[in-house]
Amino acid sequence: MTGEIIYATIFMVCFVLLGGVVMYLSKTIDHGEARFDSETGEQIRQPGPKPIGEARPAQRMTDENTTEQTND
């Protein structure tokens, strides 16, 4: 019975340590999908976000631009 307890304790300690390593790696490794070109085998990089132009102030909507919706 003592051997079974030692085996179960070692198993639980290894299980907890393995879970800790997995949690650490999941927090530190960047996740995402990498796509590769079928001809060259190089990674396809998506372009970054386009820079936003000048800011425009909001415009008030007039009655001409809106349509009436009725809830019958």
CHARMM internal coordinates of N, CA and C (Angstrom, degrees):
IC EDIT
DIST 1 N 1 CA 1.4456
DIST 1 CA 1 C 1.5216
ANGL 1 N 1 CA 1 C 111.04
DIST 1 C 2 N 1.3338
ANGL 1 CA 1 C 2 N 116.64
DIHE 1 N 1 CA 1 C 2 N -32.11
DIST 2 N 2 CA 1.4585
ANGL 1 C 2 N 2 CA 119.96
DIHE 1 CA 1 C 2 N 2 CA -178.96
DIST 2 CA 2 C 1.5348
ANGL 2 N 2 CA 2 C 110.27
DIHE 1 C 2 N 2 CA 2 C -65.85
DIST 2 C 3 N 1.3281
ANGL 2 CA 2 C 3 N 118.02
DIHE 2 N 2 CA 2 C 3 N -37.79
DIST 3 N 3 CA 1.4527
ANGL 2 C 3 N 3 CA 122.02
DIHE 2 CA 2 C 3 N 3 CA 179.02
DIST 3 CA 3 C 1.5172
ANGL 3 N 3 CA 3 C 112.14
DIHE 2 C 3 N 3 CA 3 C -63.98
DIST 3 C 4 N 1.3436
ANGL 3 CA 3 C 4 N 115.80
DIHE 3 N 3 CA 3 C 4 N -36.67
DIST 4 N 4 CA 1.4587
ANGL 3 C 4 N 4 CA 119.81
DIHE 3 CA 3 C 4 N 4 CA 178.97
DIST 4 CA 4 C 1.5182
ANGL 4 N 4 CA 4 C 111.42
DIHE 3 C 4 N 4 CA 4 C -67.83
DIST 4 C 5 N 1.3171
ANGL 4 CA 4 C 5 N 116.95
DIHE 4 N 4 CA 4 C 5 N -38.55
DIST 5 N 5 CA 1.4608
ANGL 4 C 5 N 5 CA 121.33
DIHE 4 CA 4 C 5 N 5 CA 179.44
DIST 5 CA 5 C 1.5315
ANGL 5 N 5 CA 5 C 110.00
DIHE 4 C 5 N 5 CA 5 C -66.82
DIST 5 C 6 N 1.3250
ANGL 5 CA 5 C 6 N 116.55
DIHE 5 N 5 CA 5 C 6 N -42.65
DIST 6 N 6 CA 1.4597
ANGL 5 C 6 N 6 CA 120.23
DIHE 5 CA 5 C 6 N 6 CA 178.72
DIST 6 CA 6 C 1.5275
ANGL 6 N 6 CA 6 C 110.05
DIHE 5 C 6 N 6 CA 6 C -64.20
DIST 6 C 7 N 1.3340
ANGL 6 CA 6 C 7 N 116.94
DIHE 6 N 6 CA 6 C 7 N -43.31
DIST 7 N 7 CA 1.4595
ANGL 6 C 7 N 7 CA 121.28
DIHE 6 CA 6 C 7 N 7 CA 178.86
DIST 7 CA 7 C 1.5332
ANGL 7 N 7 CA 7 C 110.46
DIHE 6 C 7 N 7 CA 7 C -61.64
DIST 7 C 8 N 1.3229
ANGL 7 CA 7 C 8 N 117.89
DIHE 7 N 7 CA 7 C 8 N -45.15
DIST 8 N 8 CA 1.4646
ANGL 7 C 8 N 8 CA 121.65
DIHE 7 CA 7 C 8 N 8 CA 179.87
DIST 8 CA 8 C 1.5307
ANGL 8 N 8 CA 8 C 110.88
DIHE 7 C 8 N 8 CA 8 C -64.46
DIST 8 C 9 N 1.3250
ANGL 8 CA 8 C 9 N 117.34
DIHE 8 N 8 CA 8 C 9 N -38.77
DIST 9 N 9 CA 1.4673
ANGL 8 C 9 N 9 CA 121.29
DIHE 8 CA 8 C 9 N 9 CA 179.33
DIST 9 CA 9 C 1.5277
ANGL 9 N 9 CA 9 C 110.51
DIHE 8 C 9 N 9 CA 9 C -66.41
DIST 9 C 10 N 1.3314
ANGL 9 CA 9 C 10 N 116.68
DIHE 9 N 9 CA 9 C 10 N -44.61
DIST 10 N 10 CA 1.4645
ANGL 9 C 10 N 10 CA 120.24
DIHE 9 CA 9 C 10 N 10 CA 178.44
DIST 10 CA 10 C 1.5298
ANGL 10 N 10 CA 10 C 109.94
DIHE 9 C 10 N 10 CA 10 C -62.70
DIST 10 C 11 N 1.3299
ANGL 10 CA 10 C 11 N 117.16
DIHE 10 N 10 CA 10 C 11 N -41.53
DIST 11 N 11 CA 1.4591
ANGL 10 C 11 N 11 CA 121.44
DIHE 10 CA 10 C 11 N 11 CA 178.73
DIST 11 CA 11 C 1.5212
ANGL 11 N 11 CA 11 C 111.01
DIHE 10 C 11 N 11 CA 11 C -61.20
DIST 11 C 12 N 1.3212
ANGL 11 CA 11 C 12 N 117.27
DIHE 11 N 11 CA 11 C 12 N -45.30
DIST 12 N 12 CA 1.4606
ANGL 11 C 12 N 12 CA 120.73
DIHE 11 CA 11 C 12 N 12 CA -179.23
DIST 12 CA 12 C 1.5237
ANGL 12 N 12 CA 12 C 111.39
DIHE 11 C 12 N 12 CA 12 C -65.68
DIST 12 C 13 N 1.3300
ANGL 12 CA 12 C 13 N 117.91
DIHE 12 N 12 CA 12 C 13 N -40.07
DIST 13 N 13 CA 1.4577
ANGL 12 C 13 N 13 CA 121.05
DIHE 12 CA 12 C 13 N 13 CA 178.93
DIST 13 CA 13 C 1.5209
ANGL 13 N 13 CA 13 C 109.87
DIHE 12 C 13 N 13 CA 13 C -64.43
DIST 13 C 14 N 1.3371
ANGL 13 CA 13 C 14 N 117.53
DIHE 13 N 13 CA 13 C 14 N -44.31
DIST 14 N 14 CA 1.4676
ANGL 13 C 14 N 14 CA 121.03
DIHE 13 CA 13 C 14 N 14 CA 178.03
DIST 14 CA 14 C 1.5227
ANGL 14 N 14 CA 14 C 111.08
DIHE 13 C 14 N 14 CA 14 C -63.59
DIST 14 C 15 N 1.3209
ANGL 14 CA 14 C 15 N 116.93
DIHE 14 N 14 CA 14 C 15 N -39.02
DIST 15 N 15 CA 1.4573
ANGL 14 C 15 N 15 CA 121.64
DIHE 14 CA 14 C 15 N 15 CA 179.23
DIST 15 CA 15 C 1.5204
ANGL 15 N 15 CA 15 C 111.05
DIHE 14 C 15 N 15 CA 15 C -62.88
DIST 15 C 16 N 1.3266
ANGL 15 CA 15 C 16 N 117.20
DIHE 15 N 15 CA 15 C 16 N -44.33
DIST 16 N 16 CA 1.4675
ANGL 15 C 16 N 16 CA 121.98
DIHE 15 CA 15 C 16 N 16 CA 179.47
DIST 16 CA 16 C 1.5266
ANGL 16 N 16 CA 16 C 110.28
DIHE 15 C 16 N 16 CA 16 C -66.89
DIST 16 C 17 N 1.3372
ANGL 16 CA 16 C 17 N 117.53
DIHE 16 N 16 CA 16 C 17 N -42.59
DIST 17 N 17 CA 1.4557
ANGL 16 C 17 N 17 CA 120.34
DIHE 16 CA 16 C 17 N 17 CA 179.05
DIST 17 CA 17 C 1.5292
ANGL 17 N 17 CA 17 C 111.16
DIHE 16 C 17 N 17 CA 17 C -64.35
DIST 17 C 18 N 1.3168
ANGL 17 CA 17 C 18 N 117.43
DIHE 17 N 17 CA 17 C 18 N -42.03
DIST 18 N 18 CA 1.4523
ANGL 17 C 18 N 18 CA 121.08
DIHE 17 CA 17 C 18 N 18 CA 178.25
DIST 18 CA 18 C 1.5308
ANGL 18 N 18 CA 18 C 110.49
DIHE 17 C 18 N 18 CA 18 C -63.31
DIST 18 C 19 N 1.3160
ANGL 18 CA 18 C 19 N 117.06
DIHE 18 N 18 CA 18 C 19 N -41.40
DIST 19 N 19 CA 1.4674
ANGL 18 C 19 N 19 CA 120.92
DIHE 18 CA 18 C 19 N 19 CA 176.64
DIST 19 CA 19 C 1.5197
ANGL 19 N 19 CA 19 C 111.60
DIHE 18 C 19 N 19 CA 19 C -61.81
DIST 19 C 20 N 1.3351
ANGL 19 CA 19 C 20 N 116.92
DIHE 19 N 19 CA 19 C 20 N -38.90
DIST 20 N 20 CA 1.4593
ANGL 19 C 20 N 20 CA 120.43
DIHE 19 CA 19 C 20 N 20 CA 177.21
DIST 20 CA 20 C 1.5161
ANGL 20 N 20 CA 20 C 112.45
DIHE 19 C 20 N 20 CA 20 C -64.85
DIST 20 C 21 N 1.3278
ANGL 20 CA 20 C 21 N 116.73
DIHE 20 N 20 CA 20 C 21 N -40.52
DIST 21 N 21 CA 1.4669
ANGL 20 C 21 N 21 CA 120.38
DIHE 20 CA 20 C 21 N 21 CA 177.99
DIST 21 CA 21 C 1.5234
ANGL 21 N 21 CA 21 C 110.02
DIHE 20 C 21 N 21 CA 21 C -64.83
DIST 21 C 22 N 1.3129
ANGL 21 CA 21 C 22 N 117.06
DIHE 21 N 21 CA 21 C 22 N -42.52
DIST 22 N 22 CA 1.4650
ANGL 21 C 22 N 22 CA 120.94
DIHE 21 CA 21 C 22 N 22 CA 179.35
DIST 22 CA 22 C 1.5247
ANGL 22 N 22 CA 22 C 110.52
DIHE 21 C 22 N 22 CA 22 C -63.30
DIST 22 C 23 N 1.3088
ANGL 22 CA 22 C 23 N 118.28
DIHE 22 N 22 CA 22 C 23 N -43.02
DIST 23 N 23 CA 1.4649
ANGL 22 C 23 N 23 CA 121.33
DIHE 22 CA 22 C 23 N 23 CA 178.64
DIST 23 CA 23 C 1.5239
ANGL 23 N 23 CA 23 C 110.80
DIHE 22 C 23 N 23 CA 23 C -64.12
DIST 23 C 24 N 1.3244
ANGL 23 CA 23 C 24 N 117.42
DIHE 23 N 23 CA 23 C 24 N -41.38
DIST 24 N 24 CA 1.4637
ANGL 23 C 24 N 24 CA 120.98
DIHE 23 CA 23 C 24 N 24 CA 178.75
DIST 24 CA 24 C 1.5278
ANGL 24 N 24 CA 24 C 110.90
DIHE 23 C 24 N 24 CA 24 C -62.84
DIST 24 C 25 N 1.3319
ANGL 24 CA 24 C 25 N 116.77
DIHE 24 N 24 CA 24 C 25 N -45.62
DIST 25 N 25 CA 1.4555
ANGL 24 C 25 N 25 CA 120.25
DIHE 24 CA 24 C 25 N 25 CA -179.71
DIST 25 CA 25 C 1.5260
ANGL 25 N 25 CA 25 C 112.00
DIHE 24 C 25 N 25 CA 25 C -66.16
DIST 25 C 26 N 1.3274
ANGL 25 CA 25 C 26 N 117.61
DIHE 25 N 25 CA 25 C 26 N -36.22
DIST 26 N 26 CA 1.4574
ANGL 25 C 26 N 26 CA 119.61
DIHE 25 CA 25 C 26 N 26 CA -179.64
DIST 26 CA 26 C 1.5226
ANGL 26 N 26 CA 26 C 111.40
DIHE 25 C 26 N 26 CA 26 C -68.35
DIST 26 C 27 N 1.3161
ANGL 26 CA 26 C 27 N 117.72
DIHE 26 N 26 CA 26 C 27 N -26.41
DIST 27 N 27 CA 1.4637
ANGL 26 C 27 N 27 CA 120.47
DIHE 26 CA 26 C 27 N 27 CA 178.11
DIST 27 CA 27 C 1.5160
ANGL 27 N 27 CA 27 C 112.36
DIHE 26 C 27 N 27 CA 27 C -83.61
DIST 27 C 28 N 1.3312
ANGL 27 CA 27 C 28 N 118.79
DIHE 27 N 27 CA 27 C 28 N -28.37
DIST 28 N 28 CA 1.4503
ANGL 27 C 28 N 28 CA 121.14
DIHE 27 CA 27 C 28 N 28 CA -173.14
DIST 28 CA 28 C 1.5230
ANGL 28 N 28 CA 28 C 114.15
DIHE 27 C 28 N 28 CA 28 C -98.53
DIST 28 C 29 N 1.3279
ANGL 28 CA 28 C 29 N 118.81
DIHE 28 N 28 CA 28 C 29 N -22.45
DIST 29 N 29 CA 1.4585
ANGL 28 C 29 N 29 CA 121.29
DIHE 28 CA 28 C 29 N 29 CA -178.10
DIST 29 CA 29 C 1.5217
ANGL 29 N 29 CA 29 C 108.97
DIHE 28 C 29 N 29 CA 29 C -92.69
DIST 29 C 30 N 1.3290
ANGL 29 CA 29 C 30 N 115.86
DIHE 29 N 29 CA 29 C 30 N 131.68
DIST 30 N 30 CA 1.4539
ANGL 29 C 30 N 30 CA 121.45
DIHE 29 CA 29 C 30 N 30 CA 179.42
DIST 30 CA 30 C 1.5175
ANGL 30 N 30 CA 30 C 109.20
DIHE 29 C 30 N 30 CA 30 C -70.37
DIST 30 C 31 N 1.3208
ANGL 30 CA 30 C 31 N 116.05
DIHE 30 N 30 CA 30 C 31 N 125.67
DIST 31 N 31 CA 1.4572
ANGL 30 C 31 N 31 CA 120.92
DIHE 30 CA 30 C 31 N 31 CA -179.66
DIST 31 CA 31 C 1.5170
ANGL 31 N 31 CA 31 C 109.20
DIHE 30 C 31 N 31 CA 31 C -94.44
DIST 31 C 32 N 1.2782
ANGL 31 CA 31 C 32 N 116.26
DIHE 31 N 31 CA 31 C 32 N 153.69
DIST 32 N 32 CA 1.4518
ANGL 31 C 32 N 32 CA 120.78
DIHE 31 CA 31 C 32 N 32 CA 177.01
DIST 32 CA 32 C 1.5090
ANGL 32 N 32 CA 32 C 110.09
DIHE 31 C 32 N 32 CA 32 C 158.59
DIST 32 C 33 N 1.2985
ANGL 32 CA 32 C 33 N 114.06
DIHE 32 N 32 CA 32 C 33 N 175.60
DIST 33 N 33 CA 1.4530
ANGL 32 C 33 N 33 CA 119.87
DIHE 32 CA 32 C 33 N 33 CA -178.33
DIST 33 CA 33 C 1.5258
ANGL 33 N 33 CA 33 C 108.64
DIHE 32 C 33 N 33 CA 33 C -105.24
DIST 33 C 34 N 1.3040
ANGL 33 CA 33 C 34 N 116.69
DIHE 33 N 33 CA 33 C 34 N 124.83
DIST 34 N 34 CA 1.4592
ANGL 33 C 34 N 34 CA 120.86
DIHE 33 CA 33 C 34 N 34 CA 176.40
DIST 34 CA 34 C 1.5197
ANGL 34 N 34 CA 34 C 108.19
DIHE 33 C 34 N 34 CA 34 C -98.58
DIST 34 C 35 N 1.3328
ANGL 34 CA 34 C 35 N 115.97
DIHE 34 N 34 CA 34 C 35 N 133.11
DIST 35 N 35 CA 1.4612
ANGL 34 C 35 N 35 CA 120.69
DIHE 34 CA 34 C 35 N 35 CA 178.11
DIST 35 CA 35 C 1.5163
ANGL 35 N 35 CA 35 C 108.40
DIHE 34 C 35 N 35 CA 35 C -112.78
DIST 35 C 36 N 1.3286
ANGL 35 CA 35 C 36 N 115.81
DIHE 35 N 35 CA 35 C 36 N 141.31
DIST 36 N 36 CA 1.4534
ANGL 35 C 36 N 36 CA 121.38
DIHE 35 CA 35 C 36 N 36 CA -176.95
DIST 36 CA 36 C 1.5155
ANGL 36 N 36 CA 36 C 110.25
DIHE 35 C 36 N 36 CA 36 C -124.15
DIST 36 C 37 N 1.3286
ANGL 36 CA 36 C 37 N 115.87
DIHE 36 N 36 CA 36 C 37 N 144.70
DIST 37 N 37 CA 1.4558
ANGL 36 C 37 N 37 CA 122.47
DIHE 36 CA 36 C 37 N 37 CA 177.69
DIST 37 CA 37 C 1.5222
ANGL 37 N 37 CA 37 C 109.02
DIHE 36 C 37 N 37 CA 37 C -70.83
DIST 37 C 38 N 1.3347
ANGL 37 CA 37 C 38 N 116.63
DIHE 37 N 37 CA 37 C 38 N 137.14
DIST 38 N 38 CA 1.4636
ANGL 37 C 38 N 38 CA 119.65
DIHE 37 CA 37 C 38 N 38 CA -176.75
DIST 38 CA 38 C 1.5267
ANGL 38 N 38 CA 38 C 112.43
DIHE 37 C 38 N 38 CA 38 C -73.55
DIST 38 C 39 N 1.3245
ANGL 38 CA 38 C 39 N 117.79
DIHE 38 N 38 CA 38 C 39 N -24.99
DIST 39 N 39 CA 1.4608
ANGL 38 C 39 N 39 CA 119.86
DIHE 38 CA 38 C 39 N 39 CA -177.93
DIST 39 CA 39 C 1.5220
ANGL 39 N 39 CA 39 C 112.59
DIHE 38 C 39 N 39 CA 39 C -87.26
DIST 39 C 40 N 1.3277
ANGL 39 CA 39 C 40 N 116.67
DIHE 39 N 39 CA 39 C 40 N -49.78
DIST 40 N 40 CA 1.4679
ANGL 39 C 40 N 40 CA 119.72
DIHE 39 CA 39 C 40 N 40 CA -175.42
DIST 40 CA 40 C 1.5185
ANGL 40 N 40 CA 40 C 112.69
DIHE 39 C 40 N 40 CA 40 C -94.93
DIST 40 C 41 N 1.3082
ANGL 40 CA 40 C 41 N 117.73
DIHE 40 N 40 CA 40 C 41 N -22.51
DIST 41 N 41 CA 1.4590
ANGL 40 C 41 N 41 CA 120.83
DIHE 40 CA 40 C 41 N 41 CA -178.42
DIST 41 CA 41 C 1.5091
ANGL 41 N 41 CA 41 C 113.56
DIHE 40 C 41 N 41 CA 41 C 80.24
DIST 41 C 42 N 1.3438
ANGL 41 CA 41 C 42 N 117.26
DIHE 41 N 41 CA 41 C 42 N 6.55
DIST 42 N 42 CA 1.4551
ANGL 41 C 42 N 42 CA 120.33
DIHE 41 CA 41 C 42 N 42 CA 179.61
DIST 42 CA 42 C 1.5225
ANGL 42 N 42 CA 42 C 110.37
DIHE 41 C 42 N 42 CA 42 C -84.57
DIST 42 C 43 N 1.3191
ANGL 42 CA 42 C 43 N 115.29
DIHE 42 N 42 CA 42 C 43 N 153.06
DIST 43 N 43 CA 1.4543
ANGL 42 C 43 N 43 CA 120.36
DIHE 42 CA 42 C 43 N 43 CA -179.02
DIST 43 CA 43 C 1.5236
ANGL 43 N 43 CA 43 C 109.87
DIHE 42 C 43 N 43 CA 43 C -71.22
DIST 43 C 44 N 1.3384
ANGL 43 CA 43 C 44 N 116.17
DIHE 43 N 43 CA 43 C 44 N 134.94
DIST 44 N 44 CA 1.4570
ANGL 43 C 44 N 44 CA 122.11
DIHE 43 CA 43 C 44 N 44 CA 177.14
DIST 44 CA 44 C 1.5237
ANGL 44 N 44 CA 44 C 107.33
DIHE 43 C 44 N 44 CA 44 C -88.13
DIST 44 C 45 N 1.2966
ANGL 44 CA 44 C 45 N 115.82
DIHE 44 N 44 CA 44 C 45 N 119.25
DIST 45 N 45 CA 1.4702
ANGL 44 C 45 N 45 CA 120.50
DIHE 44 CA 44 C 45 N 45 CA 179.97
DIST 45 CA 45 C 1.5212
ANGL 45 N 45 CA 45 C 108.64
DIHE 44 C 45 N 45 CA 45 C -100.42
DIST 45 C 46 N 1.3072
ANGL 45 CA 45 C 46 N 115.93
DIHE 45 N 45 CA 45 C 46 N 133.05
DIST 46 N 46 CA 1.4483
ANGL 45 C 46 N 46 CA 120.24
DIHE 45 CA 45 C 46 N 46 CA 177.40
DIST 46 CA 46 C 1.5232
ANGL 46 N 46 CA 46 C 108.71
DIHE 45 C 46 N 46 CA 46 C -81.74
DIST 46 C 47 N 1.3191
ANGL 46 CA 46 C 47 N 117.27
DIHE 46 N 46 CA 46 C 47 N 141.59
DIST 47 N 47 CA 1.4584
ANGL 46 C 47 N 47 CA 118.87
DIHE 46 CA 46 C 47 N 47 CA 179.47
DIST 47 CA 47 C 1.5291
ANGL 47 N 47 CA 47 C 110.56
DIHE 46 C 47 N 47 CA 47 C -66.13
DIST 47 C 48 N 1.3027
ANGL 47 CA 47 C 48 N 115.42
DIHE 47 N 47 CA 47 C 48 N 150.60
DIST 48 N 48 CA 1.4596
ANGL 47 C 48 N 48 CA 120.46
DIHE 47 CA 47 C 48 N 48 CA 179.48
DIST 48 CA 48 C 1.5204
ANGL 48 N 48 CA 48 C 110.86
DIHE 47 C 48 N 48 CA 48 C -70.09
DIST 48 C 49 N 1.3176
ANGL 48 CA 48 C 49 N 116.79
DIHE 48 N 48 CA 48 C 49 N 175.75
DIST 49 N 49 CA 1.4648
ANGL 48 C 49 N 49 CA 119.39
DIHE 48 CA 48 C 49 N 49 CA -179.77
DIST 49 CA 49 C 1.5253
ANGL 49 N 49 CA 49 C 110.66
DIHE 48 C 49 N 49 CA 49 C -64.84
DIST 49 C 50 N 1.3217
ANGL 49 CA 49 C 50 N 115.84
DIHE 49 N 49 CA 49 C 50 N 142.50
DIST 50 N 50 CA 1.4552
ANGL 49 C 50 N 50 CA 120.80
DIHE 49 CA 49 C 50 N 50 CA 179.22
DIST 50 CA 50 C 1.5295
ANGL 50 N 50 CA 50 C 109.21
DIHE 49 C 50 N 50 CA 50 C -71.70
DIST 50 C 51 N 1.3172
ANGL 50 CA 50 C 51 N 116.86
DIHE 50 N 50 CA 50 C 51 N 142.10
DIST 51 N 51 CA 1.4644
ANGL 50 C 51 N 51 CA 118.06
DIHE 50 CA 50 C 51 N 51 CA 178.31
DIST 51 CA 51 C 1.5248
ANGL 51 N 51 CA 51 C 110.51
DIHE 50 C 51 N 51 CA 51 C -66.68
DIST 51 C 52 N 1.2832
ANGL 51 CA 51 C 52 N 114.88
DIHE 51 N 51 CA 51 C 52 N 140.76
DIST 52 N 52 CA 1.4584
ANGL 51 C 52 N 52 CA 121.21
DIHE 51 CA 51 C 52 N 52 CA -178.89
DIST 52 CA 52 C 1.5205
ANGL 52 N 52 CA 52 C 108.26
DIHE 51 C 52 N 52 CA 52 C -80.50
DIST 52 C 53 N 1.3162
ANGL 52 CA 52 C 53 N 116.53
DIHE 52 N 52 CA 52 C 53 N 136.10
DIST 53 N 53 CA 1.4637
ANGL 52 C 53 N 53 CA 121.43
DIHE 52 CA 52 C 53 N 53 CA 178.97
DIST 53 CA 53 C 1.5224
ANGL 53 N 53 CA 53 C 110.49
DIHE 52 C 53 N 53 CA 53 C -71.60
DIST 53 C 54 N 1.2960
ANGL 53 CA 53 C 54 N 114.83
DIHE 53 N 53 CA 53 C 54 N -160.57
DIST 54 N 54 CA 1.4585
ANGL 53 C 54 N 54 CA 119.73
DIHE 53 CA 53 C 54 N 54 CA -179.98
DIST 54 CA 54 C 1.5211
ANGL 54 N 54 CA 54 C 109.73
DIHE 53 C 54 N 54 CA 54 C -64.47
DIST 54 C 55 N 1.3000
ANGL 54 CA 54 C 55 N 115.17
DIHE 54 N 54 CA 54 C 55 N 146.98
DIST 55 N 55 CA 1.4627
ANGL 54 C 55 N 55 CA 120.29
DIHE 54 CA 54 C 55 N 55 CA 178.41
DIST 55 CA 55 C 1.5218
ANGL 55 N 55 CA 55 C 109.51
DIHE 54 C 55 N 55 CA 55 C -76.04
DIST 55 C 56 N 1.3230
ANGL 55 CA 55 C 56 N 115.76
DIHE 55 N 55 CA 55 C 56 N 137.57
DIST 56 N 56 CA 1.4623
ANGL 55 C 56 N 56 CA 120.24
DIHE 55 CA 55 C 56 N 56 CA 177.05
DIST 56 CA 56 C 1.5112
ANGL 56 N 56 CA 56 C 108.15
DIHE 55 C 56 N 56 CA 56 C -110.08
DIST 56 C 57 N 1.3073
ANGL 56 CA 56 C 57 N 117.62
DIHE 56 N 56 CA 56 C 57 N 138.34
DIST 57 N 57 CA 1.4605
ANGL 56 C 57 N 57 CA 118.81
DIHE 56 CA 56 C 57 N 57 CA 177.14
DIST 57 CA 57 C 1.5335
ANGL 57 N 57 CA 57 C 109.92
DIHE 56 C 57 N 57 CA 57 C -70.66
DIST 57 C 58 N 1.2959
ANGL 57 CA 57 C 58 N 115.23
DIHE 57 N 57 CA 57 C 58 N 154.26
DIST 58 N 58 CA 1.4616
ANGL 57 C 58 N 58 CA 120.31
DIHE 57 CA 57 C 58 N 58 CA 178.41
DIST 58 CA 58 C 1.5179
ANGL 58 N 58 CA 58 C 109.52
DIHE 57 C 58 N 58 CA 58 C -66.34
DIST 58 C 59 N 1.3254
ANGL 58 CA 58 C 59 N 115.89
DIHE 58 N 58 CA 58 C 59 N 148.46
DIST 59 N 59 CA 1.4548
ANGL 58 C 59 N 59 CA 120.53
DIHE 58 CA 58 C 59 N 59 CA 178.87
DIST 59 CA 59 C 1.5128
ANGL 59 N 59 CA 59 C 109.15
DIHE 58 C 59 N 59 CA 59 C -113.01
DIST 59 C 60 N 1.3254
ANGL 59 CA 59 C 60 N 115.15
DIHE 59 N 59 CA 59 C 60 N 140.13
DIST 60 N 60 CA 1.4603
ANGL 59 C 60 N 60 CA 119.97
DIHE 59 CA 59 C 60 N 60 CA 179.25
DIST 60 CA 60 C 1.5193
ANGL 60 N 60 CA 60 C 108.93
DIHE 59 C 60 N 60 CA 60 C -72.95
DIST 60 C 61 N 1.3064
ANGL 60 CA 60 C 61 N 115.66
DIHE 60 N 60 CA 60 C 61 N 135.21
DIST 61 N 61 CA 1.4572
ANGL 60 C 61 N 61 CA 119.92
DIHE 60 CA 60 C 61 N 61 CA 177.86
DIST 61 CA 61 C 1.5248
ANGL 61 N 61 CA 61 C 108.29
DIHE 60 C 61 N 61 CA 61 C -79.08
DIST 61 C 62 N 1.2978
ANGL 61 CA 61 C 62 N 115.94
DIHE 61 N 61 CA 61 C 62 N 136.02
DIST 62 N 62 CA 1.4596
ANGL 61 C 62 N 62 CA 120.85
DIHE 61 CA 61 C 62 N 62 CA 178.83
DIST 62 CA 62 C 1.5202
ANGL 62 N 62 CA 62 C 109.28
DIHE 61 C 62 N 62 CA 62 C -100.92
DIST 62 C 63 N 1.3201
ANGL 62 CA 62 C 63 N 114.73
DIHE 62 N 62 CA 62 C 63 N 169.78
DIST 63 N 63 CA 1.4641
ANGL 62 C 63 N 63 CA 119.60
DIHE 62 CA 62 C 63 N 63 CA 178.87
DIST 63 CA 63 C 1.5209
ANGL 63 N 63 CA 63 C 111.47
DIHE 62 C 63 N 63 CA 63 C -63.88
DIST 63 C 64 N 1.3009
ANGL 63 CA 63 C 64 N 117.00
DIHE 63 N 63 CA 63 C 64 N -25.42
DIST 64 N 64 CA 1.4514
ANGL 63 C 64 N 64 CA 120.56
DIHE 63 CA 63 C 64 N 64 CA 179.99
DIST 64 CA 64 C 1.5396
ANGL 64 N 64 CA 64 C 111.39
DIHE 63 C 64 N 64 CA 64 C -69.33
DIST 64 C 65 N 1.3367
ANGL 64 CA 64 C 65 N 115.90
DIHE 64 N 64 CA 64 C 65 N -31.32
DIST 65 N 65 CA 1.4611
ANGL 64 C 65 N 65 CA 120.12
DIHE 64 CA 64 C 65 N 65 CA -175.67
DIST 65 CA 65 C 1.5258
ANGL 65 N 65 CA 65 C 113.20
DIHE 64 C 65 N 65 CA 65 C -89.81
DIST 65 C 66 N 1.2927
ANGL 65 CA 65 C 66 N 117.52
DIHE 65 N 65 CA 65 C 66 N -11.87
DIST 66 N 66 CA 1.4642
ANGL 65 C 66 N 66 CA 120.11
DIHE 65 CA 65 C 66 N 66 CA -175.46
DIST 66 CA 66 C 1.5185
ANGL 66 N 66 CA 66 C 110.35
DIHE 65 C 66 N 66 CA 66 C -105.21
DIST 66 C 67 N 1.2964
ANGL 66 CA 66 C 67 N 115.40
DIHE 66 N 66 CA 66 C 67 N 158.45
DIST 67 N 67 CA 1.4665
ANGL 66 C 67 N 67 CA 121.21
DIHE 66 CA 66 C 67 N 67 CA 174.56
DIST 67 CA 67 C 1.5063
ANGL 67 N 67 CA 67 C 108.39
DIHE 66 C 67 N 67 CA 67 C -119.89
DIST 67 C 68 N 1.2813
ANGL 67 CA 67 C 68 N 116.07
DIHE 67 N 67 CA 67 C 68 N 142.17
DIST 68 N 68 CA 1.4657
ANGL 67 C 68 N 68 CA 121.56
DIHE 67 CA 67 C 68 N 68 CA 179.67
DIST 68 CA 68 C 1.5277
ANGL 68 N 68 CA 68 C 109.91
DIHE 67 C 68 N 68 CA 68 C -77.25
DIST 68 C 69 N 1.3016
ANGL 68 CA 68 C 69 N 116.64
DIHE 68 N 68 CA 68 C 69 N 133.40
DIST 69 N 69 CA 1.4515
ANGL 68 C 69 N 69 CA 120.46
DIHE 68 CA 68 C 69 N 69 CA 174.85
DIST 69 CA 69 C 1.5274
ANGL 69 N 69 CA 69 C 106.91
DIHE 68 C 69 N 69 CA 69 C -116.17
DIST 69 C 70 N 1.2930
ANGL 69 CA 69 C 70 N 116.13
DIHE 69 N 69 CA 69 C 70 N 131.03
DIST 70 N 70 CA 1.4449
ANGL 69 C 70 N 70 CA 120.21
DIHE 69 CA 69 C 70 N 70 CA 178.37
DIST 70 CA 70 C 1.5014
ANGL 70 N 70 CA 70 C 110.21
DIHE 69 C 70 N 70 CA 70 C -109.40
DIST 70 C 71 N 1.2888
ANGL 70 CA 70 C 71 N 116.08
DIHE 70 N 70 CA 70 C 71 N 141.82
DIST 71 N 71 CA 1.4678
ANGL 70 C 71 N 71 CA 121.83
DIHE 70 CA 70 C 71 N 71 CA 178.10
DIST 71 CA 71 C 1.5083
ANGL 71 N 71 CA 71 C 108.33
DIHE 70 C 71 N 71 CA 71 C -106.53
DIST 71 C 72 N 1.3180
ANGL 71 CA 71 C 72 N 117.50
DIHE 71 N 71 CA 71 C 72 N 88.61
DIST 72 N 72 CA 1.4723
ANGL 71 C 72 N 72 CA 121.34
DIHE 71 CA 71 C 72 N 72 CA 179.36
DIST 72 CA 72 C 1.4909
ANGL 72 N 72 CA 72 C 110.71
DIHE 71 C 72 N 72 CA 72 C -93.05
END
COOR INIT
IC SEED 1 N 1 CA 1 C
IC BUILD
